[in-house]
């Protein structure tokens, strides 16, 4: 490996990957506890109330690591890219 070239870091990709991993873990925790994950996540996004998310498996602690606008941005990107 040569050290005379500047390395690029794609923070957007890293953040997107982190959001997807967290949402996946939160979704699974909600599902395992018998909640409707979609409704609970939407409730959290709309209200900014983390009690919509179960604390099971650390899901609540994970979801608050992501800004709600970042969550919405990822959801919209994913939806648009699926069209």
ZIDAFEN-V823155 format. One line per field, one symbol per residue. ss: DSSP state (A for helix, B for strand, O for the rest). psi: psi as a letter, one per 40 degrees, with the letter a starting at -180 (. if undefined). burial: # if it has 24 or more other ideal C-beta (glycine too) atoms within 12 Angstrom, else .. A space follows every 10 residues. Layout:
# ZIDAFEN-V823155
ss->???
psi->???
burial->???
This chain:
# ZIDAFEN-V823155
ss->OOOOOOOOOO AAAAAAAAAA AAAAAAAAAA AAOOOOAAAA AAAAAAAOOA AAOOOAAAAA AAAOOOOAAA AAAAAAAAAA AOO
psi->hifeihihhg dddddddddd dddddddddd ddeeihdddd dddddddfhe eehiehfedd dddeehiddd dddddddddd ee.
burial->.......... ........#. .##.###.## ....#.#..# #..##..... .###....## .##..#.#.. #..#...... ...
